């Protein structure tokens, strides 16, 4: 069976519940209630799903100068994936409560570390339940396997890159489009409830991750995504795009949407806004894009 590399639907996941080479990760999370996701998983989850905690599994602890959700080290994530029973033969499926904003972080991490067979459940647990599929409260048991991380160093950029290529672009250097996935009001600095400074990186464009979704929280068809992303990219290739958000989470949803639309090659600024503002010398802009 060909590996799935962007999305899987409910029927596709239901057909693989008994497949030992399919690992399911429950990535439900609530930024305001960090313990909610684990409790929700304990109360009921897709059969066979293991819990992947945003703060502890899909990020490393925040440190002075970092954003709220730094990337885990490749070694730490490889060790966790090994305990989840994932190796190069395994199809990984990640889901969250609905729109994929947290599951997309798991999707991106696996791809960053060389594992292409990873997909997000389109519509998340909400779609699973709406289809009448079962939930269980029992913890699954998967035998550990050996996950070997092969980091793609070109997939990420840091604050120094953003400062050099976005704030002071060189005519001789390729165009960089810094695209912020936060909602328009947060991008404009009008409704900041998470980070201590409101606004955005000067020169950034706003493409809220919600623009990738239909009214039910499912990903738009690839053709519609291409139309919407063409408006953001204009005539530039997708490889010119650097994705950011508040802390490197919903930016991954934009990267998933681009990949699903057949527009690969964009990069992630993992530290994102919450890292950018740690240095008061870095400039801040407000207002719409």
N, C-alpha and C positions, 0 to 999 in steps of 0.2 A: 504494500500500500504506500502510495506516494506521501511523503511528509507534508503536513499542513504548516504553513509558515506565516499566516496572518490571522485568519478567523476560522472558527468552527461553529456550526449551528447546533441546536439542541439535539436534533435527530442524529447528527454525526457523533456527538459525544455519547449519547445513549447507546449507540451501537458499539462503543469501545469500553464500556464499563468493566468488562471481564478480560480485557487485553492486558497482560502483564507488562507489555511494552508501551503502555500509556500511563503517565503519571498526571494526576489532577491536583492543582493547587488552588485552594480557597484563599483569595487575597482580600477579603472584605476588610474594610477599615473605615474609621471615622476620625478625622483630624481633631475634632473636639472631644472625642471619647476614645482614647487610644486602646482601651481594653475591650471595646465593644465587639470588634471583629472576632477575636478569639472566643468570646462568649457566644456570639451568633453561630460560629462554626460548631461549638459544643452542643448547641441546641438543635442543630440540624444542618446537614450539608449534603452535597452530591455524593452518592455512594463512592467510597474510595478516595475522597478528597482529603489531602493533607493541608494543614493550615500554614500559610506563609505570611508572617507578620511584617508589615511595612517597616516598622521601626527597628526590628531586630534581625530580620532575614533579608529584606530587600534594601537595607541601608545600613550604614555604620553609625555609631554615635556622633552627634554633632560636636565639633570642637571649636575653639576660638578661631575665627577667620573662615569657617566653613558655612555652608548653608544648613538648612534644617534636616536634610536627608542626604548626607554624603553617600557616594557609591560605596558598597561593601568592597573589601579587597577581593581580588580574584581568588586568592587562596581560601578566604573565609566562605565565599559563595560556593566555590567548588566543593568544600567540605560539607556545606549544608545540602547542596544538590545531591551529593553522594549519599547522605543519610536519607534523603527523600527517595532513594532508589532510582536515580537518573544517571544514565550513561549515554553514549552516542547513539544507541539503538532506540532510545525512548522518545516517543511523541509526548511532549509536555502540553497540557491544556491548563490555562489560568483563567479564573473567573473572579468577579467581585459581585457587589450587590446589584449592579445593573449596567452602568454605561461604560465600564471598562477602564476607568481612569486609574485604578490601582493595579488591575491585572496587566495593563499595558506596561507598567514598570517592570513586572516580572518578565514579560515578553522581551522587553528591550535588554534586560540584564543577560538573559540566556543568549541572545544574539550577539551582544557585545563580547561574550566569552566563547563565541564560536559555535554555538548550538543553534542550528537553523530550524529544527523540527519543534517549533513552539507556536501555539496559536491561542488566541483569546476567545472565550465563549461569547458569541455575539448576543448581546442583551443580558448577559450575566445570569445570576441566580433568579432574577425576576422573570426572565424568559423561560428558564427551566421550570419554575413553579407554575407559570401561566400555562405551560404545555401539559401540566398534570404529571410531571415526572416525580419520582420519589425522592425523599430526603431521609437520611439516617443520622443517628446521634452517636453511633459507635465509631471509635477511632480506628482507622485502617492500619494494616501492617504491611509494609513493603520491605523487602530485603534490600539492604544497602548495596549500591553499585559504585563504580568509580567514575566520577565525572572529572574530565580533564579540561581545564580552562585554557582557551587559546584567545587571549585578549586582542581585540581590534583597537590598536592605539589610535587609529585615525578616526574613530567613531566619536571622540569626545574633544571638547576644547575647554580652556580654562578662562579665568577672568582676564589674564594678561592678553590672551588672544582677542577677546572681545574688545578690550580697551584699544588694542593696536589696530584691529581690522574694522571695527565699527565706528569708534569715536574718531579715528584719524586714518581713514582709508587711503591707500596709495593708489594712484591711477594705474600703476604698473601691476598691482596685485588683483587677483580675481575678486569679483563682487561677492560680498558676504551679506546675506539677508538674515538678520537676527529676528526671530519670530517668537513672540510671547503668547503662550497658550492660556493665560489667565482671562477671566471675564473682563469685558470692556470697562466696567466701572473701576475694578482694581487696577487695571493697566493705566487708566487715566488718573489714578490717585484719588478717586472720589469715595471709595468704600473699602478701606484697608482694615481688616479685622484680625489679620494673622501676623503680619510683619510690622516692626516698629516704625518703618519709613514707608510712605506711600509714593507711588509713581512707577516709572519704568526707566530702562536704560535708554539714554538719548540715541535716536536712530533706529530703535526697535520698531517692528511692525506688530500689530495685534491680530492674531487669528485664534480666537477662543476655541478650545477643544470641542465645545458644544456644537460648533459648526460642522463637525464630522458626523453628527448623529441625527437620526430621525426622531419623531415625537415619542417613540417607544423606548428610546435609548439604544437602538441598534445602529450599527455603522451604515452610513449611506452607501448606495451602490458605487462601485468603482468609477463609473463614468461621471456621476455627479460630484464625487470627490475631486476628480481631475479638473472639472470646471471651477470648483471653488478654490482649489489650490493654484490654478493658473492665475486667478485674480491676485493672489498674494505673491507668487513667484514672478509675475509679469513675464518677461522673456528670459529670465535666468534659469539655469538648470537646477534640479532639486539638490544637487551636490553643493550649491551655494548657500543652502539654508542651514542655519544653526538654531536649534529649538531650545527654548527656555520657558520657565513658568515661575512659580513661587519657590519651589525647592527641587525641581527636576523630576516631578511625578507626572503631571498632566502633559508636560512637554513630550513624554513618551507616547501619549495618545496621538499627538500630532504626527509623530514618527511612524506609528502603526498605520494611521490613515494614509500617509504618503506611500508607505510600502504597499498597502492594499490597493491603492490607486495606480500602482505600477510606476511610482516616482521615487525610486530608491536613491540612497547616497547622502541624505541629510545627516547632520551631526547633532550631538547633544551638548549643551552647556549644563553639566549636572548641578553646579552650585546655584545657578539661576539667581533670581532676585534676592533671596534671603542671604546669599553669599555676597552678592554685589554690594549690598548696603552695609556690610560689616566694616568696610573701609570708608570712612567719612570723606576721603578725598575723591572718591569716585562720583561722578556727576549723576544727577537725578533729573528726570523730566516728568512733567505732568501734562494732563490734557489728552485728547484723543490722538490716535495715530495719524 
